[in-house]
Amino acid sequence: DNYLDFCRYSVEEENVYYLESVPMGEGETTYCKLSLGDWGFDSDYIWGFDAWRENCYFGVGVYEKEAENWDVLPKQCYIVTADREGSLQSQLEITDGLLDLEAEGRLQALYVDGSGYIYVYTRDMQNRESLYILDKEGKAITSYVCAVASKDMIFDPVRDDSGRIFFPVKDSTER
Protein backbone atom coordinates (compact mmCIF):
# COMPACT_ATOMS: atom_id res chain seq x y z
CA ASP A 1 0.00 0.00 0.00
CA ASN A 2 2.97 2.32 0.42
CA TYR A 3 5.95 3.34 -1.66
CA LEU A 4 9.16 2.74 0.29
CA ASP A 5 12.23 4.87 -0.41
CA PHE A 6 15.74 4.67 1.03
CA CYS A 7 17.25 8.10 1.69
CA ARG A 8 20.94 8.78 2.25
CA TYR A 9 22.69 12.08 2.76
CA SER A 10 25.71 13.53 4.56
CA VAL A 11 25.66 16.07 7.38
CA GLU A 12 28.99 17.40 8.67
CA GLU A 13 30.91 14.36 7.31
CA GLU A 14 28.43 11.91 8.85
CA ASN A 15 26.08 9.77 6.76
CA VAL A 16 22.42 9.85 7.74
CA TYR A 17 19.99 7.15 6.56
CA TYR A 18 16.18 7.07 6.53
CA LEU A 19 13.38 4.91 5.19
CA GLU A 20 10.56 7.02 3.85
CA SER A 21 7.13 5.43 3.51
CA VAL A 22 4.88 7.35 1.12
CA PRO A 23 1.21 6.28 0.99
CA MET A 24 -0.15 5.46 -2.44
CA GLY A 25 -3.54 6.78 -1.41
CA GLU A 26 -4.52 8.93 1.53
CA GLY A 27 -2.34 9.29 4.57
CA GLU A 28 0.86 10.93 5.69
CA THR A 29 4.42 10.16 4.73
CA THR A 30 6.33 8.57 7.60
CA TYR A 31 10.07 8.45 8.23
CA CYS A 32 12.23 5.93 10.04
CA LYS A 33 15.83 6.86 10.87
CA LEU A 34 18.26 3.98 10.47
CA SER A 35 21.13 3.63 12.91
CA LEU A 36 24.15 1.54 11.96
CA GLY A 37 25.06 1.51 15.65
CA ASP A 38 21.85 -0.44 16.39
CA TRP A 39 23.08 -3.04 13.91
CA GLY A 40 26.53 -3.33 15.50
CA PHE A 41 28.47 -1.08 13.09
CA ASP A 42 30.38 2.10 13.82
CA SER A 43 30.32 4.70 11.05
CA ASP A 44 30.30 2.44 8.03
CA TYR A 45 28.43 2.91 4.76
CA ILE A 46 25.08 1.60 3.49
CA TRP A 47 25.66 1.13 -0.24
CA GLY A 48 22.55 -0.76 -1.28
CA PHE A 49 18.90 -1.26 -0.40
CA ASP A 50 16.10 -3.56 -1.48
CA ALA A 51 12.73 -4.52 0.00
CA TRP A 52 10.72 -7.68 -0.51
CA ARG A 53 7.41 -8.14 1.27
CA GLU A 54 7.91 -7.07 4.89
CA ASN A 55 11.71 -7.31 4.89
CA CYS A 56 14.22 -4.60 4.06
CA TYR A 57 17.74 -5.53 2.95
CA PHE A 58 20.71 -3.22 3.31
CA GLY A 59 24.22 -3.67 1.94
CA VAL A 60 26.73 -2.40 4.50
CA GLY A 61 30.37 -1.85 3.61
CA VAL A 62 33.11 -1.69 6.23
CA TYR A 63 35.91 0.35 4.71
CA GLU A 64 39.44 0.87 6.00
CA LYS A 65 39.47 4.00 8.15
CA GLU A 66 42.17 5.53 5.92
CA ALA A 67 40.42 4.61 2.66
CA GLU A 68 40.08 7.56 0.33
CA ASN A 69 39.06 5.56 -2.71
CA TRP A 70 35.45 4.35 -2.58
CA ASP A 71 35.94 2.67 -5.98
CA VAL A 72 37.30 -0.46 -4.31
CA LEU A 73 35.45 -3.21 -2.49
CA PRO A 74 35.10 -2.63 1.25
CA LYS A 75 37.21 -4.66 3.65
CA GLN A 76 34.00 -6.45 4.67
CA CYS A 77 30.53 -6.58 3.09
CA TYR A 78 27.32 -7.45 4.92
CA ILE A 79 23.66 -7.89 4.12
CA VAL A 80 21.53 -6.66 7.00
CA THR A 81 17.89 -7.73 7.10
CA ALA A 82 15.58 -5.43 9.04
CA ASP A 83 11.87 -4.83 9.37
CA ARG A 84 10.24 -1.69 8.01
CA GLU A 85 11.00 0.14 11.26
CA GLY A 86 14.74 -0.58 10.89
CA SER A 87 14.93 -3.22 13.64
CA LEU A 88 17.66 -5.78 12.98
CA GLN A 89 16.46 -9.27 12.05
CA SER A 90 19.67 -10.83 10.75
CA GLN A 91 23.13 -10.06 9.48
CA LEU A 92 25.09 -11.98 6.85
CA GLU A 93 28.70 -11.38 5.81
CA ILE A 94 29.10 -11.81 2.05
CA THR A 95 32.77 -10.79 1.68
CA ASP A 96 34.06 -14.33 0.99
CA GLY A 97 31.37 -14.99 -1.61
CA LEU A 98 32.25 -11.79 -3.47
CA LEU A 99 35.97 -12.58 -3.30
CA ASP A 100 35.31 -16.11 -4.63
CA LEU A 101 33.70 -14.46 -7.66
CA GLU A 102 36.68 -12.09 -7.97
CA ALA A 103 34.44 -9.06 -7.43
CA GLU A 104 35.98 -5.66 -7.84
CA GLY A 105 34.93 -2.04 -8.13
CA ARG A 106 32.50 0.23 -6.36
CA LEU A 107 29.42 -1.41 -4.86
CA GLN A 108 26.46 0.19 -6.64
CA ALA A 109 23.28 -1.69 -5.80
CA LEU A 110 21.81 -4.66 -3.97
CA TYR A 111 18.83 -6.84 -4.88
CA VAL A 112 17.37 -9.81 -3.01
CA ASP A 113 14.80 -12.06 -4.65
CA GLY A 114 11.87 -14.00 -3.22
CA SER A 115 14.06 -17.06 -2.64
CA GLY A 116 16.77 -15.15 -0.79
CA TYR A 117 19.33 -15.01 -3.58
CA ILE A 118 21.55 -11.92 -3.38
CA TYR A 119 22.48 -9.86 -6.44
CA VAL A 120 25.32 -7.35 -6.06
CA TYR A 121 25.97 -4.84 -8.81
CA THR A 122 29.35 -3.09 -9.14
CA ARG A 123 31.13 -0.63 -11.42
CA ASP A 124 34.92 -0.59 -11.67
CA MET A 125 37.25 2.33 -12.36
CA GLN A 126 36.95 1.75 -16.13
CA ASN A 127 33.12 2.03 -15.79
CA ARG A 128 32.74 -1.68 -16.52
CA GLU A 129 29.61 -3.09 -14.87
CA SER A 130 29.40 -6.47 -13.15
CA LEU A 131 26.68 -8.53 -11.50
CA TYR A 132 27.53 -11.07 -8.78
CA ILE A 133 25.02 -13.65 -7.57
CA LEU A 134 25.24 -15.23 -4.12
CA ASP A 135 22.95 -17.71 -2.40
CA LYS A 136 21.02 -16.88 0.78
CA GLU A 137 24.02 -18.03 2.85
CA GLY A 138 26.37 -15.61 1.05
CA LYS A 139 28.14 -18.30 -0.98
CA ALA A 140 29.23 -17.58 -4.56
CA ILE A 141 27.02 -18.81 -7.40
CA THR A 142 28.04 -16.95 -10.57
CA SER A 143 28.90 -13.58 -12.04
CA TYR A 144 28.38 -11.63 -15.21
CA VAL A 145 31.10 -9.12 -16.06
CA CYS A 146 30.47 -6.72 -18.92
CA ALA A 147 33.24 -6.89 -21.47
CA VAL A 148 33.24 -3.34 -22.86
CA ALA A 149 32.88 -0.44 -20.46
CA SER A 150 31.17 2.00 -22.81
CA LYS A 151 28.98 -0.45 -24.72
CA ASP A 152 27.93 -3.28 -22.38
CA MET A 153 25.29 -2.30 -19.83
CA ILE A 154 23.29 -3.99 -17.10
CA PHE A 155 19.93 -2.26 -16.82
CA ASP A 156 17.68 -1.92 -13.79
CA PRO A 157 16.09 -5.26 -12.92
CA VAL A 158 12.47 -6.27 -13.20
CA ARG A 159 10.87 -8.27 -10.37
CA ASP A 160 7.99 -10.66 -11.07
CA ASP A 161 5.19 -11.55 -8.63
CA SER A 162 7.16 -14.47 -7.15
CA GLY A 163 10.14 -12.21 -6.39
CA ARG A 164 12.40 -13.51 -9.16
CA ILE A 165 14.64 -10.83 -10.61
CA PHE A 166 15.51 -10.39 -14.28
CA PHE A 167 18.41 -8.17 -15.41
CA PRO A 168 18.25 -6.84 -18.97
CA VAL A 169 21.76 -6.71 -20.45
CA LYS A 170 22.91 -4.96 -23.63
CA ASP A 171 26.21 -6.21 -25.01
CA SER A 172 28.70 -4.57 -27.37
CA THR A 173 26.70 -5.84 -30.39
CA GLU A 174 23.81 -3.64 -29.17
CA ARG A 175 21.70 -6.78 -28.49
N, C-alpha and C positions, 0 to 999 in steps of 0.2 A: 504493500500500500504506500510505501514511502520510497523516495529516491535517496540513496545513501552516498555521500561524497566524503572523500578523505582529503583533509586540508593540511597543508604543511607550509610554514613560513618561519623566518628567522627574526628574532628580536634580540638585539644586543649580543650577537654571536651565539645565541642559544636557539635551538630548533624547538618550535612549538607545534604540536599535532592535535587535530580535532577530527571527530566524525560529525558530520552535519547530516541530519535527517530532515529532508524536505518532503512534506506531504504532497501526494499527487492530487488530492482533492482539497477539502477544507481542513483547517488546522494550522498550527504554528510550527515553524522550523525549530528544531531542537539541536543542541550542541552537546557533545561529550568530549571533554579534554582527555587526551591519552597521555599517560605518564610512563615513560620507559623505566623509571625507578620502581614502579609497581610491578613490573615484569622482571626485575632483577638486573637491569642494565643501568650503566651510569649515564653518560651523555652520548650515546651512540646514535645511529642514523636509521630511520625508517625509509627504505628505498622503494618498497612496493606494497600494494594493498589490493585485496580482492575480497569479495563477499559472496557466500553461497548459502542460501537459506538463512538460518539464524546465526551462522558463524562468520566472523571476520578474520581474515588472514593478513598478517603483516610480515614483510621481509625486513629483518633487522640486520644491519651490518656493523660489525665491531672493527673499527679501523685502528691502525697504529696511532698513538697519540701525536706523533710527529708527522703523520702523513699529510702531505700537501696536495697529492695527486689523487683525486677521487675517480680517476679513470682506471684504477686497478681494483681487483677483487679485494674485499675486506679480509682482514686476518681471520675472521669467523663470520659465518652467515647462519641466520636462524629464521625459522618460520614460527611466528607466534600466533596461536589461535586464541581469539577472545570473543566474548559475546558482544552484542551491540552497544553495551554500556562500557566497553573497554576492559572488563574483568578477565584476567588471564584464565584460560582453560587448559592450554598445553603449550609446550615449547619444544621445537625440534631443530637440532643443529644439522645443517645440510652442507657444511663446508667440504667434508670428504666426498660426498656425491658429486659436487661441482668439480672438485679437483680430479676425480676419476674420469670425468668427461673433458678434462683439460680446458675448463672454462677460463675465460679471460675477458678483461674489459670492464666497463662501468655497468653496474647492475641498473637496469632500466625499469623493469616491471615484473610483477609476480601474478600468476594465475593458478587457481586450484580448482580442479573439476569435481564433479559430483561423486567420484570414486576416491578422491583424496590424492590424485596424482598432482605433482607440483611442476609448473612450467616457469622457468626463469629466463628472462629475455635480457640480453646484454648488447652493448655496442662498444667496440674497441677503439683505439686511438686513430685507426684508419677509417672509422665510421662503418666498419663491417659489422653486420648484425648477426646474432647467434641465438638459438633457442635450445635450452637444456631441459630435459625431462627427467624427473626423479619420481620414485614411487612414494607412497605415503609414509614410509620409514626413512626417507631421505637418501635412499640408495640410487645410484646412477642407472638410468635405462638407456637413453640415447640422446643424441644432439643433432642439430641441423645448423651448420655454419654457412652463412652466405659467402659465395666465392668472390664476388666483385662488389666492392664497397659502394660504388655510385649507382650500380644497376640492380643488384639483388636486394630485395626488400621483404621483410616480414611485416605483414599488415596486422592491424588490431584484430583480435580473435572474435569469433562468433560462438556463443554458448547456446546449446539446444536445451530443450525442456528437461532432459535427464542430467544436465550438468556437463556433458562432454564439450570439449573445446576444440574448435577448428581454426587453424592459422592459415589464412591465405598467404601464399608466397609468390613473388614475381622474380623470375631468374633473369640472367643477363640476356636471354633470348626474347625478353619481354612477354614470356608466357607465364 
